[in-house]
Amino acid sequence: MSSVFPDFDLTGTGYCASFNFRRTARAITVLFDRALQNSGIRSTQFAILTAVAKTQPVSISQISDVLVMDATTLTRSLNLLRKQSLLTISARGKMRQRYLNLTLEGEKALARAIPLWREIQQKFVDQIGADHWRQLRAELEDLSKLAVSMEKNKS
């Protein structure tokens, strides 16, 4: 099949940071989703519920910053969690903020998920090596901060 654009130069695209991070994130997500399956929540939901549980009541903007999620994606996920009765979203309060809290069902879901998460997390760390994981996690945190900074400076 001949290309409409015969001069496409795709050299280096496999080196793309976004491609490689998304590919890795999808693989890790599938691994953790399967491990958490019996808890009734997915790994993405686990991340949100955990972030809320650590600092509730917490504003949506704070959770957005912690999870580095855009408002549209986060709102969609939060509405799903609210419909599943796993968290509450307050009415707009001071400074138009809305706050999140886990419901009793949300706490139960998290309580079911935590042991499953601990098991897969430990297996993952055992496979990669604890020192390597600590180093990689620190590097990932630095890269996350760099990307956020670059995006903010773009404006």
SVG drawing of the C-alpha trace seen along z (x, -y; Angstrom):
<svg xmlns="http://www.w3.org/2000/svg" viewBox="-26 -33 45 44">
<polyline fill="none" stroke="black" stroke-width="0.4" points="0.0,0.0 1.5,-3.3 1.3,-6.3 -0.4,-9.6 2.6,-11.2 5.6,-9.3 8.0,-11.6 6.7,-10.9 9.7,-10.6 8.7,-8.6 12.3,-8.2 12.5,-8.5 8.8,-8.2 9.3,-5.0 11.5,-7.0 8.5,-9.3 8.2,-9.9 4.4,-10.0 4.1,-6.8 6.4,-4.9 4.8,-6.3 1.3,-5.5 2.3,-2.0 3.8,-1.3 0.9,-2.9 -1.6,-0.7 0.4,2.5 0.7,1.6 -3.0,0.6 -4.1,4.0 -1.9,5.8 -3.3,3.8 -6.9,3.9 -6.8,7.7 -5.3,7.8 -8.1,5.5 -10.9,7.2 -12.4,8.9 -12.6,5.6 -15.2,4.2 -13.0,1.2 -10.4,0.6 -6.9,-0.7 -7.8,-4.2 -10.7,-4.3 -8.4,-3.0 -6.0,-5.9 -8.8,-8.5 -10.4,-6.9 -7.0,-6.6 -6.2,-10.3 -9.5,-11.4 -9.2,-9.1 -5.8,-10.6 -7.0,-14.2 -10.8,-14.3 -12.6,-16.5 -10.6,-17.5 -11.3,-19.9 -11.6,-18.6 -8.8,-21.0 -6.5,-19.5 -7.2,-16.0 -6.7,-17.1 -3.3,-18.5 -2.3,-15.4 -3.3,-13.0 -2.2,-15.3 -5.6,-14.8 -7.4,-17.4 -10.7,-18.6 -12.9,-17.0 -11.4,-13.5 -11.5,-13.8 -15.1,-15.1 -16.2,-12.2 -14.4,-9.7 -15.8,-11.4 -19.3,-11.4 -19.0,-7.6 -17.7,-7.1 -20.6,-9.2 -23.1,-7.2 -21.6,-4.0 -22.1,-5.6 -18.4,-5.5 -18.0,-9.2 -19.9,-12.4 -19.3,-15.7 -20.4,-18.7 -22.3,-21.7 -20.1,-24.6 -19.0,-26.4 -16.6,-29.3 -14.6,-30.3 -16.8,-27.9 -14.9,-24.9 -16.5,-21.5 -15.3,-18.9 -15.0,-15.1 -15.5,-12.6 -15.7,-8.9 -19.0,-7.3 -19.2,-4.2 -19.5,-2.1 -16.3,-3.9 -14.5,-3.0 -15.6,0.6 -14.5,0.8 -11.1,-0.7 -10.9,1.8 -11.5,4.7 -9.0,3.3 -6.1,2.5 -5.0,6.1 -5.2,6.9 -3.3,3.8 -0.6,4.6 -0.2,8.1 0.3,7.0 2.4,4.0 4.7,6.3 5.0,8.7 5.8,5.9 8.4,4.5 9.9,7.9 10.2,8.4 11.8,5.0 13.8,4.8 13.1,2.5 16.1,0.2 15.3,0.0 11.7,-0.8 12.6,-3.6 14.9,-5.1 12.4,-4.7 9.6,-6.2 11.7,-9.2 12.6,-9.7 8.9,-9.4 8.0,-12.0 10.7,-14.3 9.4,-13.7 5.8,-14.4 6.9,-17.7 8.9,-18.6 6.0,-17.9 3.6,-19.9 6.1,-22.8 6.6,-22.7 2.8,-22.7 2.4,-25.7 5.3,-27.6 3.7,-27.0 0.8,-29.4"/>
</svg>
